[in-house]
Amino acid sequence: MSGLSEVLDRLTAPAELVEQLPEGAVRCTACGHRCLIREGRRGICQVRFNRDGELRVPWGYVAALQCDPTEKKPFYHLLPGSDTLTFGMLGCDFHCGYCQNWLTSQALREPESDLAGRYLREVTPDELVQAGLRLGAQVIASSYNEPLITTEWAAAIFSRAKVAGLRCAYVSNGNATPEALDYLAPYLSAYKVDLKSMRDKTYRQLGGVLEHVLETIRMAYERGLWVEVVTLVVPGLNDSSDELMEAARYIRSVSADIPWHVTAFHPDYQMQSRTRTSAETLLRAAEIGQEAGLNYVYAGNLPGGADPYEDTLCPRCQTTLIRRYGFVIIDYNLTEAGTCPGCGLEIPGIWTDDPGEVQVGSPSDLLNRRPRLVR
């Protein structure tokens, strides 16, 4: 057993998302893999494991902690201009070859990821909530690694954060279960899902199942969570017009009001030789989303290079409601009731009831809207 696994196994608690089975086995219900885990064995994520017939799960630490612009998650219809205290742990139930957070997500799989142990910080839920309040965050989110596999810990934090007046969010690969979503429902406000492909073969290569992710989008929406969907457009993997149209049409089948973010790939981890996504490809993807009937389509990762797809427009009268440059809000025109000032249409999302408090800036403020490490 590596030194990192010994440390992580100590920082655990009994699971709540679990089914007890005969002969000391357990079935984990935190993610769509629903791992059957016998005594002494680990789930696919490596961080949920069976010790003497008890499923143990991550608890009491963070491996990444910073205060990010909420737009970085990305959430564009969740308190624009706000900050989100974002925490992550270690491990993942997928193994995407282009993961930009692979150092933490692939812990206990990649030997190089043992370095992630240097960033572990033991902390309590109350300490995290107080850090968020101290930094002026309005949202607290679980991200960086896959939050579903550490849901019990997230719920402990979120239960306190909600009492303190913070909104709670998941930034997830979408490999959820009804049990996990119901467990989170009392606390969670928003759920971002990565829709990585519309090909099950591609998902199998990444360690998942397409149908699980599609069903998560629908389940989260039906439970009243604010849902935004992101597709990282990877050249040669998922960038064909046919596949992008399939993705947009599926989202539209759940709701035309779910924002769809198409974002640019950059070489990372095991995909260092693949080319970056061009602005032209992102604009084509965004146009496909509009053609499919989605009301809110955004092209990200290229500040100022994807006009007009950084902005929120009223789908009825085309009034510009929110102008953005990267993570900076340039102009905010929604009313206090979250409606279009031009035609009165109610715009779906979670908005402030005091538009005057929205942090508005200029393109030169982009460097100031960067993540802040939490000491």
C-alpha positions as CSV (number, residue, x, y, z in Angstrom):
1,M,0.0,0.0,0.0
2,S,1.4,3.4,-1.0
3,G,1.9,6.2,1.5
4,L,-0.8,8.2,-0.1
5,S,-3.4,5.5,0.2
6,E,-2.6,5.0,3.9
7,V,-3.2,8.7,4.5
8,L,-6.4,8.7,2.5
9,D,-7.7,5.6,4.2
10,R,-7.3,7.3,7.5
11,L,-9.2,10.3,6.4
12,T,-12.5,8.5,6.0
13,A,-16.0,8.0,7.5
14,P,-18.7,5.4,7.2
15,A,-20.7,5.7,3.9
16,E,-24.3,6.7,3.7
17,L,-24.7,6.0,0.0
18,V,-24.4,2.2,0.3
19,E,-26.3,-1.0,0.3
20,Q,-25.3,-3.8,2.6
21,L,-25.0,-7.2,1.0
22,P,-24.4,-10.8,2.2
23,E,-20.9,-12.0,3.2
24,G,-19.6,-8.6,4.1
25,A,-19.9,-7.1,0.6
26,V,-21.4,-3.7,-0.1
27,R,-22.8,-1.9,-3.1
28,C,-21.8,1.7,-3.4
29,T,-24.6,4.0,-4.8
30,A,-22.6,7.3,-5.0
31,C,-22.1,7.1,-8.8
32,G,-23.4,5.2,-11.8
33,H,-20.9,2.4,-11.6
34,R,-22.7,1.0,-8.5
35,C,-19.6,-0.9,-7.6
36,L,-20.0,-4.2,-5.8
37,I,-17.1,-4.1,-3.3
38,R,-16.1,-7.1,-1.3
39,E,-14.1,-6.9,2.0
40,G,-10.6,-5.5,1.4
41,R,-11.4,-4.2,-2.0
42,R,-11.8,-0.7,-3.5
43,G,-14.3,0.7,-5.9
44,I,-13.4,2.0,-9.4
45,C,-12.7,5.4,-7.9
46,Q,-10.1,3.9,-5.5
47,V,-11.1,6.1,-2.7
48,R,-14.3,4.3,-1.5
49,F,-13.4,0.9,0.0
50,N,-14.7,-1.9,2.1
51,R,-13.1,-2.4,5.5
52,D,-14.5,-5.3,7.5
53,G,-17.9,-5.1,5.8
54,E,-18.1,-1.3,6.1
55,L,-17.9,1.1,3.2
56,R,-15.5,3.8,4.1
57,V,-15.6,7.1,2.1
58,P,-13.4,10.3,1.9
59,W,-13.8,12.7,4.8
60,G,-12.2,15.6,6.6
61,Y,-9.8,17.1,4.1
62,V,-9.4,19.1,0.9
63,A,-6.7,18.7,-1.7
64,A,-7.6,21.9,-3.6
65,L,-9.3,25.0,-2.2
66,Q,-9.7,28.4,-3.8
67,C,-12.2,31.2,-4.4
68,D,-13.1,31.3,-8.1
69,P,-15.3,33.5,-10.3
70,T,-18.6,31.6,-10.5
71,E,-18.3,32.0,-14.3
72,K,-15.2,29.8,-14.2
73,K,-17.2,26.7,-13.2
74,P,-18.8,27.6,-15.6
75,F,-22.2,28.8,-14.4
76,Y,-23.5,31.8,-16.3
77,H,-27.1,31.8,-14.9
78,L,-26.0,31.5,-11.2
79,L,-25.5,34.8,-9.5
80,P,-23.3,36.4,-12.2
81,G,-20.3,38.3,-11.0
82,S,-20.2,36.4,-7.7
83,D,-17.4,34.3,-6.3
84,T,-17.5,30.6,-5.5
85,L,-15.5,28.9,-2.8
86,T,-14.5,25.7,-4.5
87,F,-13.0,22.6,-2.9
88,G,-11.9,19.3,-4.2
89,M,-10.6,16.0,-2.8
90,L,-8.8,13.1,-4.6
91,G,-10.0,10.5,-7.0
92,C,-12.4,10.1,-9.9
93,D,-14.7,7.4,-11.4
94,F,-13.6,8.3,-14.9
95,H,-10.1,8.4,-16.5
96,C,-10.2,11.0,-19.2
97,G,-7.0,11.3,-21.2
98,Y,-7.3,15.1,-21.4
99,C,-8.1,15.9,-17.8
100,Q,-6.6,19.1,-16.7
101,N,-6.9,18.1,-13.0
102,W,-5.4,14.7,-13.5
103,L,-2.9,15.2,-10.6
104,T,-5.8,15.1,-8.2
105,S,-8.4,13.1,-10.1
106,Q,-6.1,10.2,-10.9
107,A,-4.8,9.7,-7.4
108,L,-4.1,6.1,-6.5
109,R,-4.1,5.3,-10.2
110,E,-1.1,7.3,-11.6
111,P,2.1,7.0,-9.6
112,E,2.8,10.7,-10.4
113,S,-0.4,11.6,-8.6
114,D,1.1,10.7,-5.3
115,L,2.4,14.2,-5.4
116,A,-1.2,15.3,-4.7
117,G,-0.7,14.1,-1.1
118,R,1.4,17.2,-0.5
119,Y,-1.6,19.4,-1.0
120,L,-3.9,17.6,1.5
121,R,-5.3,19.9,4.2
122,E,-7.3,18.5,7.1
123,V,-10.3,20.8,7.7
124,T,-13.8,20.8,9.1
125,P,-17.0,21.7,7.3
126,D,-17.5,24.7,9.5
127,E,-14.0,26.0,8.7
128,L,-14.7,25.8,5.0
129,V,-18.0,27.7,5.3
130,Q,-16.3,30.4,7.4
131,A,-13.6,30.7,4.7
132,G,-16.2,31.2,2.1
133,L,-18.0,33.9,4.1
134,R,-14.7,35.6,4.9
135,L,-13.8,35.9,1.2
136,G,-17.3,37.2,0.2
137,A,-18.3,34.1,-1.7
138,Q,-22.0,33.6,-2.4
139,V,-21.6,30.0,-3.7
140,I,-19.7,27.0,-2.5
141,A,-19.0,24.2,-4.9
142,S,-17.4,20.7,-5.0
143,S,-15.1,20.4,-8.1
144,Y,-11.6,19.7,-9.3
145,N,-12.0,15.9,-8.8
146,E,-15.4,14.2,-9.2
147,P,-17.7,15.3,-6.4
148,L,-20.0,12.3,-6.6
149,I,-17.5,10.0,-5.1
150,T,-17.1,12.3,-2.1
151,T,-20.8,13.2,-1.7
152,E,-21.1,12.5,2.0
153,W,-18.4,15.0,2.7
154,A,-19.9,17.6,0.4
155,A,-23.3,17.2,2.1
156,A,-21.8,17.8,5.5
157,I,-20.3,21.1,4.2
158,F,-23.4,22.1,2.2
159,S,-25.8,21.6,5.1
160,R,-23.8,24.2,7.1
161,A,-23.3,26.4,4.0
162,K,-27.0,26.6,3.3
163,V,-27.7,27.7,6.9
164,A,-25.1,30.4,6.4
165,G,-26.9,31.7,3.3
166,L,-24.6,30.2,0.6
167,R,-25.8,28.5,-2.5
168,C,-24.3,25.0,-3.1
169,A,-23.2,23.6,-6.4
170,Y,-21.7,20.5,-8.0
171,V,-19.3,20.6,-11.0
172,S,-19.6,17.0,-12.1
173,N,-19.0,14.5,-14.9
174,G,-22.7,13.6,-14.5
175,N,-22.3,9.9,-13.7
176,A,-24.9,10.2,-10.9
177,T,-27.5,8.0,-9.4
178,P,-31.0,8.8,-8.1
179,E,-29.8,8.0,-4.6
180,A,-27.0,10.6,-4.8
181,L,-29.2,13.3,-6.2
182,D,-31.9,12.7,-3.6
183,Y,-29.3,12.7,-0.9
184,L,-28.0,16.1,-2.1
185,A,-31.4,17.6,-2.8
186,P,-31.9,19.3,0.5
187,Y,-28.8,21.4,0.0
188,L,-27.9,21.6,-3.7
189,S,-29.0,24.6,-5.8
190,A,-27.0,24.0,-9.1
191,Y,-25.5,21.1,-11.0
192,K,-23.1,21.4,-13.9
193,V,-22.8,18.4,-16.1
194,D,-20.0,17.6,-18.5
195,L,-21.5,16.0,-21.6
196,K,-18.3,14.7,-23.1
197,S,-19.6,12.9,-26.2
198,M,-22.8,11.5,-27.7
199,R,-21.0,8.2,-28.6
200,D,-21.1,5.4,-26.0
201,K,-17.9,4.0,-27.4
202,T,-16.1,7.3,-26.5
203,Y,-17.6,7.2,-23.0
204,R,-16.5,3.6,-22.5
205,Q,-12.9,4.7,-23.3
206,L,-13.2,7.5,-20.7
207,G,-14.5,5.1,-18.1
208,G,-18.2,5.9,-18.2
209,V,-21.6,5.1,-19.9
210,L,-23.3,7.7,-22.1
211,E,-26.8,6.8,-20.9
212,H,-25.9,7.5,-17.3
213,V,-24.8,11.0,-18.1
214,L,-27.9,11.7,-20.3
215,E,-30.1,10.5,-17.5
216,T,-28.3,12.6,-14.9
217,I,-29.1,15.8,-16.9
218,R,-32.8,14.8,-17.0
219,M,-32.9,13.7,-13.3
220,A,-31.2,16.9,-12.1
221,Y,-33.5,19.1,-14.1
222,E,-36.6,17.2,-12.9
223,R,-35.5,17.6,-9.3
224,G,-35.6,21.4,-9.7
225,L,-31.8,21.9,-9.7
226,W,-30.4,24.7,-11.8
227,V,-28.6,22.7,-14.6
228,E,-25.9,23.9,-17.0
229,V,-24.2,21.6,-19.4
230,V,-20.7,21.8,-20.8
231,T,-19.1,20.1,-23.8
232,L,-15.4,20.4,-24.1
233,V,-15.0,20.3,-27.9
234,V,-12.0,18.1,-28.6
235,P,-10.7,18.0,-32.2
236,G,-11.1,14.6,-33.7
237,L,-13.0,13.2,-30.7
238,N,-16.4,14.9,-30.5
239,D,-16.2,17.9,-32.8
240,S,-18.3,16.7,-35.8
241,S,-21.3,18.7,-36.6
242,D,-23.5,15.6,-36.4
243,E,-22.4,14.8,-32.9
244,L,-22.7,18.3,-31.7
245,M,-26.2,18.5,-33.1
246,E,-27.1,15.3,-31.3
247,A,-25.9,16.8,-28.0
248,A,-27.8,20.0,-28.5
249,R,-31.0,18.2,-29.5
250,Y,-30.8,16.0,-26.4
251,I,-30.4,19.0,-24.1
252,R,-33.3,20.6,-26.0
253,S,-35.4,17.5,-25.3
254,V,-35.0,18.1,-21.6
255,S,-35.4,21.9,-21.7
256,A,-34.6,24.7,-24.2
257,D,-33.6,26.8,-21.2
258,I,-30.7,24.7,-20.1
259,P,-27.5,26.7,-20.9
260,W,-25.0,24.8,-23.1
261,H,-21.4,25.8,-22.9
262,V,-19.1,24.7,-25.7
263,T,-15.5,25.2,-24.6
264,A,-12.0,25.0,-26.1
265,F,-9.7,22.0,-25.5
266,H,-6.0,22.6,-24.8
267,P,-3.4,19.8,-24.8
268,D,-3.0,18.2,-21.4
269,Y,-2.2,14.9,-19.6
270,Q,-2.2,12.1,-22.2
271,M,-3.3,14.3,-25.1
272,Q,-0.4,16.6,-25.4
273,S,-0.1,16.2,-29.2
274,R,-3.7,17.0,-30.1
275,T,-4.4,20.5,-31.5
276,R,-6.2,23.2,-29.6
277,T,-9.8,23.9,-30.5
278,S,-10.1,26.8,-32.8
279,A,-12.4,29.8,-32.4
280,E,-14.1,28.8,-35.7
281,T,-14.9,25.4,-34.3
282,L,-16.4,26.9,-31.2
283,L,-18.5,29.3,-33.2
284,R,-19.7,26.4,-35.4
285,A,-20.7,24.5,-32.3
286,A,-22.5,27.4,-30.8
287,E,-24.4,28.0,-34.0
288,I,-25.4,24.3,-34.0
289,G,-26.8,24.8,-30.5
290,Q,-28.9,27.7,-31.6
291,E,-30.1,25.8,-34.7
292,A,-31.2,23.0,-32.4
293,G,-33.5,25.4,-30.5
294,L,-31.5,26.1,-27.3
295,N,-32.1,29.5,-25.9
296,Y,-28.8,30.0,-24.2
297,V,-25.6,28.9,-25.9
298,Y,-22.2,30.0,-24.8
299,A,-18.7,29.6,-26.3
300,G,-16.0,29.8,-23.6
301,N,-12.3,29.8,-22.9
302,L,-11.6,32.5,-25.6
303,P,-12.3,35.9,-24.0
304,G,-13.4,38.3,-26.7
305,G,-12.9,35.7,-29.4
306,A,-16.4,34.2,-29.5
307,D,-18.8,37.1,-29.9
308,P,-21.7,37.1,-29.4
309,Y,-21.6,33.8,-27.5
310,E,-20.2,35.2,-24.3
311,D,-23.3,37.2,-23.7
312,T,-26.8,36.4,-22.4
313,L,-29.5,37.6,-24.8
314,C,-33.3,37.6,-24.3
315,P,-34.6,34.8,-26.6
316,R,-37.8,36.7,-27.3
317,C,-36.6,40.3,-28.1
318,Q,-32.8,39.8,-28.4
319,T,-32.1,42.5,-25.8
320,T,-28.5,42.0,-24.4
321,L,-29.1,41.1,-20.8
322,I,-25.6,40.3,-19.6
323,R,-22.4,41.2,-21.4
324,R,-19.2,39.3,-20.5
325,Y,-15.5,39.3,-21.3
326,G,-14.2,36.0,-19.9
327,F,-15.1,35.9,-16.2
328,V,-15.8,39.7,-16.1
329,I,-19.4,41.0,-16.2
330,I,-19.3,44.1,-18.5
331,D,-22.9,45.0,-18.3
332,Y,-25.9,43.6,-16.3
333,N,-29.4,44.5,-17.4
334,L,-31.7,42.0,-15.7
335,T,-34.4,43.4,-13.4
336,E,-34.5,42.5,-9.7
337,A,-37.2,40.0,-10.6
338,G,-34.8,38.2,-13.1
339,T,-36.8,39.5,-16.2
340,C,-35.8,41.1,-19.5
341,P,-36.2,44.9,-19.2
342,G,-37.3,45.0,-22.9
343,C,-40.2,42.6,-23.1
344,G,-40.6,41.3,-19.5
345,L,-39.7,37.7,-20.3
346,E,-38.7,35.8,-17.1
347,I,-35.1,34.5,-17.7
348,P,-34.4,31.1,-16.2
349,G,-31.6,31.1,-13.6
350,I,-30.7,32.0,-10.1
351,W,-30.3,35.8,-10.0
352,T,-29.7,38.5,-7.4
353,D,-32.7,40.5,-6.3
354,D,-30.4,43.6,-6.2
355,P,-28.9,44.2,-9.6
356,G,-27.0,47.2,-8.2
357,E,-24.8,44.8,-6.2
358,V,-23.5,42.8,-9.3
359,Q,-19.8,43.3,-9.7
360,V,-19.4,45.0,-13.1
361,G,-16.1,45.8,-14.7
362,S,-14.2,46.1,-18.0
363,P,-12.0,43.8,-20.1
364,S,-9.0,45.3,-18.3
365,D,-10.3,43.7,-15.1
366,L,-9.9,40.1,-16.4
367,L,-6.7,39.6,-14.4
368,N,-8.5,40.7,-11.3
369,R,-11.2,38.0,-11.8
370,R,-8.8,35.2,-11.3
371,P,-8.9,32.4,-8.7
372,R,-7.7,33.2,-5.2
373,L,-6.0,30.6,-3.1
374,V,-7.4,30.1,0.4
375,R,-4.7,30.0,3.0
